[in-house]
Amino acid sequence: MSDGFVLHGSPHSLPTYRVALMLRLCGVGFRFRYVSFQRRMHLTPEFRALSRWGQVPVLEHDGRVLLQSAAILEYLSETLGRFGGSDDVARQDIREWLFWDADRLYPPLYGWYSVSLGRRGLLPLSFDDGVVARWKMLGEAALGILDAHLADQHFLVGAEPTIADIASYGDIAFAKLSGRDPAEWPNVAAWAARIESLPGFAAPFDLLAMQDADIPA
Ligand SMILES: N[C@@H](CCC(=O)N[C@@H](CS)C(=O)NCC(=O)O)C(=O)O
């Protein structure tokens, strides 16, 4: 049962995972359409007609084509009435965390995953030592900020989980897949465990595989 949602992406794609996790935590099934980077499926005219920047994730719903994982999370929270924050002040805070994530946390942590994909030979990726060192420094600095914020908060905004948590949790899940232990940032590790205990939670490769699938609610 797809509930009318079609998600195009890859299990190796952190932003794809965010959207899949949101759907899963909302108890919504979806059709998954695997886009293989190795087979360069993201460059085909068919895919470019869907995704103006040739990027995943793409979510199709109700005749609409939605891009950019954070914007998709906002769309889903409005459409499904979940994880959107309790009032306007909370919604503004959530948006600020989403933009901070896109600016400071996601880029270096996804860099860590790209380095690990290259080292494992899963994609033809290699990076200068200077770039790797900069991602390490920026990622650790951003995790330090997250850890300080979470010292006296159970979730990023307010007392309940929101799409800000789901977006940033995706970064932590992929940092783990890159071999980094969030225990280095104890408040981040405790927060990640709270998200992992939400009903319906699934880790990236438990949720998505490298093939098309109907993912049940
Ligand atoms: N800011 C975007 C990032 C999307 C993104 O970087 N997607 C990558 C895979 S994770 C992609 O499609 N890369 C292919 C390309 O850029 O050519 C989002 O959050 O959706």
The ligand as a Gaussian input file, in Angstrom:
#p B3LYP/6-31G(d) Opt

LIG

0 1
 N       20.118000      19.565000      -0.702000
 C       19.671000      18.386000      -1.397000
 C       20.868000      17.493000      -1.642000
 C       20.544000      16.413000      -2.646000
 C       21.805000      15.655000      -3.050000
 O       22.949000      16.085000      -2.816000
 N       21.587000      14.490000      -3.688000
 C       22.705000      13.723000      -4.167000
 C       22.670000      12.312000      -3.626000
 S       22.598000      12.282000      -1.907000
 C       22.612000      13.596000      -5.681000
 O       21.559000      13.387000      -6.210000
 N       23.773000      13.693000      -6.352000
 C       23.850000      13.574000      -7.757000
 C       24.332000      14.830000      -8.389000
 O       24.367000      15.868000      -7.704000
 O       24.691000      14.770000      -9.560000
 C       18.586000      17.663000      -0.585000
 O       18.582000      17.804000       0.634000
 O       17.725000      16.992000      -1.164000

